[in-house]
Protein backbone atom coordinates (compact mmCIF):
# COMPACT_ATOMS: atom_id res chain seq x y z
CA UNK A 1 0.00 0.00 0.00
CA UNK A 2 1.21 3.48 -0.82
CA UNK A 3 0.20 6.54 1.19
CA UNK A 4 1.16 10.15 0.59
CA UNK A 5 0.94 12.84 3.24
CA UNK A 6 0.80 16.59 2.75
CA UNK A 7 0.38 19.56 5.07
CA UNK A 8 -2.50 20.80 2.91
CA UNK A 9 -6.16 20.50 3.88
CA UNK A 10 -8.28 17.48 3.01
CA UNK A 11 -10.07 19.53 0.34
CA UNK A 12 -6.84 20.72 -1.31
CA UNK A 13 -5.36 17.21 -1.24
CA UNK A 14 -8.53 15.70 -2.70
CA UNK A 15 -8.43 18.18 -5.61
CA UNK A 16 -4.68 17.69 -6.14
CA UNK A 17 -4.95 13.89 -6.13
CA UNK A 18 -7.88 14.02 -8.53
CA UNK A 19 -6.11 16.47 -10.87
CA UNK A 20 -3.08 14.18 -11.16
CA UNK A 21 -5.07 10.92 -10.95
CA UNK A 22 -3.04 9.57 -8.04
CA UNK A 23 -3.30 5.78 -7.72
CA UNK A 24 -2.78 6.07 -3.94
CA UNK A 25 -4.29 7.77 -0.91
CA UNK A 26 -3.12 11.31 -0.11
CA UNK A 27 -3.58 12.12 3.57
CA UNK A 28 -3.66 15.55 5.24
CA UNK A 29 -1.39 16.54 8.11
CA UNK A 30 -2.15 20.26 8.60
CA UNK A 31 -0.88 20.30 12.19
CA UNK A 32 2.38 18.57 11.09
CA UNK A 33 2.08 15.77 13.68
CA UNK A 34 3.15 13.06 11.24
CA UNK A 35 5.60 15.38 9.50
CA UNK A 36 7.39 16.09 12.77
CA UNK A 37 7.39 12.43 13.82
CA UNK A 38 8.90 11.30 10.50
CA UNK A 39 11.30 14.26 10.11
CA UNK A 40 9.53 15.79 7.11
CA UNK A 41 9.24 18.97 9.17
CA UNK A 42 11.56 20.53 11.72
CA UNK A 43 9.00 22.84 13.31
CA UNK A 44 5.20 22.88 13.61
CA UNK A 45 5.02 26.07 11.53
CA UNK A 46 7.15 24.84 8.62
CA UNK A 47 5.40 25.87 5.40
CA UNK A 48 5.97 22.69 3.41
CA UNK A 49 7.22 19.18 4.01
CA UNK A 50 10.57 17.87 2.87
CA UNK A 51 10.12 15.37 0.05
CA UNK A 52 11.13 12.18 1.84
CA UNK A 53 9.69 8.70 2.06
CA UNK A 54 9.81 5.56 4.11
CA UNK A 55 9.38 1.94 3.17
CA UNK A 56 7.45 0.41 6.04
CA UNK A 57 7.25 -3.37 6.11
CA UNK A 58 4.19 -5.50 6.76
CA UNK A 59 5.35 -5.75 10.37
CA UNK A 60 5.06 -1.96 10.76
CA UNK A 61 8.83 -1.48 11.04
CA UNK A 62 10.74 0.99 8.89
CA UNK A 63 12.73 -1.00 6.37
CA UNK A 64 14.43 1.98 4.73
CA UNK A 65 14.35 5.77 4.89
CA UNK A 66 14.80 7.80 1.73
CA UNK A 67 16.10 11.23 2.79
CA UNK A 68 15.95 12.66 -0.72
CA UNK A 69 13.43 11.70 -3.33
CA UNK A 70 13.40 12.28 -7.09
CA UNK A 71 9.72 11.93 -7.99
CA UNK A 72 10.50 10.53 -11.44
CA UNK A 73 12.80 7.70 -10.38
CA UNK A 74 11.75 7.04 -6.79
CA UNK A 75 9.05 4.43 -7.47
CA UNK A 76 11.55 2.28 -9.38
CA UNK A 77 14.12 2.74 -6.59
CA UNK A 78 11.70 1.53 -3.92
CA UNK A 79 10.46 -1.37 -6.04
CA UNK A 80 14.07 -2.47 -6.64
CA UNK A 81 14.75 -2.35 -2.91
CA UNK A 82 11.65 -4.41 -2.16
CA UNK A 83 12.54 -6.93 -4.86
CA UNK A 84 16.12 -7.16 -3.60
CA UNK A 85 14.88 -7.69 -0.04
CA UNK A 86 12.51 -10.47 -1.06
CA UNK A 87 15.36 -12.27 -2.84
CA UNK A 88 17.50 -12.31 0.32
N, CA and C atoms as a LAMMPS dump frame, in Angstrom:
ITEM: TIMESTEP
0
ITEM: NUMBER OF ATOMS
264
ITEM: BOX BOUNDS ff ff ff
-5.0000000000000000e+02 5.0000000000000000e+02
-5.0000000000000000e+02 5.0000000000000000e+02
-5.0000000000000000e+02 5.0000000000000000e+02
ITEM: ATOMS id mol type element x y z
1 1 1 N 0.843 -1.163 0
2 1 2 C 0 0 0
3 1 3 C 0.897 1.239 0
4 2 1 N 0.486 2.22 -0.76
5 2 2 C 1.207 3.484 -0.817
6 2 3 C 0.312 4.567 -0.235
7 3 1 N 0.886 5.386 0.633
8 3 2 C 0.199 6.543 1.189
9 3 3 C 1.07 7.764 0.976
10 4 1 N 0.464 8.872 0.642
11 4 2 C 1.155 10.151 0.591
12 4 3 C 0.594 11.028 1.679
13 5 1 N 1.406 11.93 2.189
14 5 2 C 0.943 12.84 3.235
15 5 3 C 1.415 14.25 2.892
16 6 1 N 0.508 15.189 3.023
17 6 2 C 0.803 16.589 2.748
18 6 3 C 0.294 17.44 3.898
19 7 1 N 0.845 18.637 4.046
20 7 2 C 0.38 19.558 5.067
21 7 3 C -0.898 20.285 4.64
22 8 1 N -1.313 20.118 3.412
23 8 2 C -2.502 20.798 2.912
24 8 3 C -3.779 20.209 3.51
25 9 1 N -4.864 20.933 3.356
26 9 2 C -6.162 20.496 3.877
27 9 3 C -6.673 19.285 3.097
28 10 1 N -7.646 18.63 3.678
29 10 2 C -8.276 17.485 3.011
30 10 3 C -8.821 17.912 1.652
31 11 1 N -9.481 19.052 1.596
32 11 2 C -10.074 19.529 0.344
33 11 3 C -9.005 19.778 -0.729
34 12 1 N -7.919 20.451 -0.35
35 12 2 C -6.841 20.715 -1.314
36 12 3 C -6.194 19.412 -1.785
37 13 1 N -5.966 18.489 -0.854
38 13 2 C -5.36 17.215 -1.236
39 13 3 C -6.273 16.408 -2.146
40 14 1 N -7.573 16.424 -1.859
41 14 2 C -8.527 15.703 -2.703
42 14 3 C -8.475 16.237 -4.139
43 15 1 N -8.486 17.563 -4.283
44 15 2 C -8.431 18.183 -5.607
45 15 3 C -7.107 17.882 -6.304
46 16 1 N -6.006 17.955 -5.565
47 16 2 C -4.679 17.694 -6.136
48 16 3 C -4.573 16.242 -6.611
49 17 1 N -5.006 15.315 -5.771
50 17 2 C -4.947 13.892 -6.13
51 17 3 C -5.826 13.593 -7.33
52 18 1 N -6.977 14.232 -7.388
53 18 2 C -7.882 14.024 -8.527
54 18 3 C -7.277 14.602 -9.808
55 19 1 N -6.713 15.802 -9.711
56 19 2 C -6.113 16.472 -10.871
57 19 3 C -5.021 15.612 -11.509
58 20 1 N -4.206 14.973 -10.659
59 20 2 C -3.084 14.183 -11.164
60 20 3 C -3.371 12.682 -11.172
61 21 1 N -4.615 12.313 -10.878
62 21 2 C -5.07 10.924 -10.949
63 21 3 C -4.165 9.991 -10.154
64 22 1 N -3.906 10.373 -8.901
65 22 2 C -3.044 9.567 -8.039
66 22 3 C -3.635 8.173 -7.837
67 23 1 N -2.817 7.143 -7.962
68 23 2 C -3.295 5.777 -7.716
69 23 3 C -3.103 5.358 -6.251
70 24 1 N -2.988 6.338 -5.366
71 24 2 C -2.78 6.067 -3.943
72 24 3 C -3.491 7.124 -3.118
73 25 1 N -3.616 6.861 -1.835
74 25 2 C -4.293 7.766 -0.911
75 25 3 C -3.35 8.914 -0.534
76 26 1 N -3.877 10.134 -0.536
77 26 2 C -3.125 11.31 -0.113
78 26 3 C -3.782 11.844 1.159
79 27 1 N -3.07 11.708 2.268
80 27 2 C -3.578 12.116 3.574
81 27 3 C -3.197 13.556 3.888
82 28 1 N -3.928 14.17 4.806
83 28 2 C -3.66 15.547 5.236
84 28 3 C -3.08 15.553 6.642
85 29 1 N -2.052 16.389 6.815
86 29 2 C -1.39 16.54 8.112
87 29 3 C -1.195 18.039 8.39
88 30 1 N -2.296 18.806 8.462
89 30 2 C -2.147 20.261 8.596
90 30 3 C -1.494 20.713 9.894
91 31 1 N -1.549 19.901 10.945
92 31 2 C -0.884 20.303 12.194
93 31 3 C 0.551 19.758 12.284
94 32 1 N 0.999 19.079 11.23
95 32 2 C 2.382 18.57 11.095
96 32 3 C 2.753 17.476 12.092
97 33 1 N 1.797 16.826 12.706
98 33 2 C 2.085 15.77 13.684
99 33 3 C 2.893 14.642 13.049
100 34 1 N 2.441 14.146 11.922
101 34 2 C 3.151 13.06 11.24
102 34 3 C 4.457 13.591 10.651
103 35 1 N 4.404 14.776 10.076
104 35 2 C 5.603 15.381 9.497
105 35 3 C 6.726 15.538 10.509
106 36 1 N 6.382 15.959 11.706
107 36 2 C 7.385 16.092 12.771
108 36 3 C 7.891 14.721 13.214
109 37 1 N 6.992 13.766 13.36
110 37 2 C 7.389 12.427 13.819
111 37 3 C 8.314 11.727 12.83
112 38 1 N 8.104 11.97 11.528
113 38 2 C 8.9 11.298 10.498
114 38 3 C 9.954 12.214 9.877
115 39 1 N 10.222 13.341 10.506
116 39 2 C 11.298 14.263 10.108
117 39 3 C 11.088 14.898 8.737
118 40 1 N 9.832 15.046 8.327
119 40 2 C 9.529 15.79 7.106
120 40 3 C 9.389 17.275 7.42
121 41 1 N 9.302 17.585 8.704
122 41 2 C 9.24 18.972 9.166
123 41 3 C 10.111 19.104 10.401
124 42 1 N 10.722 20.264 10.549
125 42 2 C 11.563 20.532 11.722
126 42 3 C 10.807 21.281 12.804
127 43 1 N 9.794 22.051 12.378
128 43 2 C 9.002 22.837 13.314
129 43 3 C 7.53 22.74 12.937
130 44 1 N 6.631 22.963 13.902
131 44 2 C 5.203 22.882 13.605
132 44 3 C 4.695 23.958 12.655
133 45 1 N 5.47 25.001 12.438
134 45 2 C 5.024 26.07 11.532
135 45 3 C 5.741 26.036 10.176
136 46 1 N 6.464 24.966 9.908
137 46 2 C 7.153 24.84 8.625
138 46 3 C 6.125 24.862 7.498
139 47 1 N 6.382 25.662 6.469
140 47 2 C 5.403 25.868 5.398
141 47 3 C 5.132 24.612 4.571
142 48 1 N 6.177 23.885 4.233
143 48 2 C 5.971 22.687 3.408
144 48 3 C 6.877 21.564 3.906
145 49 1 N 6.475 20.367 3.575
146 49 2 C 7.217 19.183 4.005
147 49 3 C 8.416 18.945 3.101
148 50 1 N 9.459 18.353 3.68
149 50 2 C 10.574 17.872 2.867
150 50 3 C 10.044 16.69 2.059
151 51 1 N 10.547 16.508 0.871
152 51 2 C 10.124 15.375 0.052
153 51 3 C 10.979 14.175 0.45
154 52 1 N 10.454 13.374 1.36
155 52 2 C 11.125 12.178 1.843
156 52 3 C 10.128 11.024 1.803
157 53 1 N 10.622 9.824 1.959
158 53 2 C 9.693 8.697 2.061
159 53 3 C 10.306 7.586 2.896
160 54 1 N 9.428 6.713 3.304
161 54 2 C 9.815 5.562 4.111
162 54 3 C 9.169 4.321 3.525
163 55 1 N 9.923 3.251 3.493
164 55 2 C 9.382 1.94 3.171
165 55 3 C 9.123 1.277 4.52
166 56 1 N 7.856 1.029 4.782
167 56 2 C 7.45 0.407 6.042
168 56 3 C 6.962 -1.001 5.724
169 57 1 N 7.566 -1.975 6.377
170 57 2 C 7.253 -3.369 6.112
171 57 3 C 5.896 -3.771 6.669
172 58 1 N 5.473 -4.958 6.303
173 58 2 C 4.189 -5.496 6.758
174 58 3 C 4.126 -5.592 8.28
175 59 1 N 5.297 -5.675 8.909
176 59 2 C 5.35 -5.75 10.372
177 59 3 C 5.276 -4.374 11.043
178 60 1 N 5.151 -3.307 10.227
179 60 2 C 5.057 -1.955 10.763
180 60 3 C 6.397 -1.312 11.058
181 61 1 N 7.485 -2.002 10.781
182 61 2 C 8.825 -1.477 11.045
183 61 3 C 9.375 -0.777 9.793
184 62 1 N 10.122 0.293 10.011
185 62 2 C 10.744 0.995 8.892
186 62 3 C 11.853 0.119 8.331
187 63 1 N 11.733 -0.196 7.06
188 63 2 C 12.733 -1 6.368
189 63 3 C 13.845 -0.127 5.793
190 64 1 N 13.445 1.065 5.314
191 64 2 C 14.43 1.98 4.732
192 64 3 C 13.85 3.387 4.711
193 65 1 N 14.709 4.357 4.988
194 65 2 C 14.348 5.765 4.895
195 65 3 C 15.024 6.344 3.658
196 66 1 N 14.286 7.141 2.932
197 66 2 C 14.804 7.796 1.732
198 66 3 C 14.814 9.301 2.017
199 67 1 N 15.979 9.835 2.36
200 67 2 C 16.096 11.227 2.795
201 67 3 C 15.893 12.219 1.659
202 68 1 N 16.198 11.816 0.453
203 68 2 C 15.951 12.658 -0.721
204 68 3 C 15.228 11.812 -1.753
205 69 1 N 14.269 12.431 -2.399
206 69 2 C 13.427 11.698 -3.333
207 69 3 C 13.345 12.45 -4.656
208 70 1 N 13.628 11.761 -5.744
209 70 2 C 13.398 12.28 -7.086
210 70 3 C 12.085 11.647 -7.542
211 71 1 N 11.062 12.46 -7.7
212 71 2 C 9.721 11.935 -7.994
213 71 3 C 9.686 11.041 -9.232
214 72 1 N 10.519 11.313 -10.217
215 72 2 C 10.504 10.528 -11.444
216 72 3 C 11.083 9.134 -11.299
217 73 1 N 12.125 8.995 -10.49
218 73 2 C 12.802 7.702 -10.381
219 73 3 C 12.533 6.959 -9.071
220 74 1 N 11.919 7.631 -8.115
221 74 2 C 11.755 7.037 -6.789
222 74 3 C 10.917 5.753 -6.779
223 75 1 N 9.807 5.688 -7.492
224 75 2 C 9.048 4.427 -7.472
225 75 3 C 9.89 3.223 -7.89
226 76 1 N 10.687 3.382 -8.931
227 76 2 C 11.551 2.277 -9.382
228 76 3 C 12.606 1.934 -8.329
229 77 1 N 13.128 2.954 -7.645
230 77 2 C 14.121 2.736 -6.591
231 77 3 C 13.531 1.888 -5.462
232 78 1 N 12.331 2.258 -5.018
233 78 2 C 11.696 1.529 -3.921
234 78 3 C 11.347 0.106 -4.356
235 79 1 N 10.793 -0.029 -5.553
236 79 2 C 10.458 -1.375 -6.044
237 79 3 C 11.692 -2.258 -6.144
238 80 1 N 12.819 -1.693 -6.571
239 80 2 C 14.067 -2.468 -6.643
240 80 3 C 14.512 -2.89 -5.255
241 81 1 N 14.382 -2 -4.276
242 81 2 C 14.754 -2.348 -2.905
243 81 3 C 13.87 -3.463 -2.354
244 82 1 N 12.587 -3.389 -2.625
245 82 2 C 11.651 -4.415 -2.16
246 82 3 C 11.972 -5.749 -2.825
247 83 1 N 12.212 -5.712 -4.121
248 83 2 C 12.54 -6.932 -4.857
249 83 3 C 13.839 -7.539 -4.325
250 84 1 N 14.829 -6.695 -4.113
251 84 2 C 16.119 -7.158 -3.601
252 84 3 C 15.953 -7.791 -2.218
253 85 1 N 15.127 -7.185 -1.39
254 85 2 C 14.881 -7.693 -0.045
255 85 3 C 14.178 -9.047 -0.071
256 86 1 N 13.259 -9.211 -0.999
257 86 2 C 12.51 -10.472 -1.059
258 86 3 C 13.353 -11.605 -1.634
259 87 1 N 14.454 -11.248 -2.308
260 87 2 C 15.364 -12.268 -2.84
261 87 3 C 16.418 -12.694 -1.836
262 88 1 N 16.464 -12.005 -0.687
263 88 2 C 17.496 -12.312 0.32
264 88 3 C 17.116 -13.521 1.135
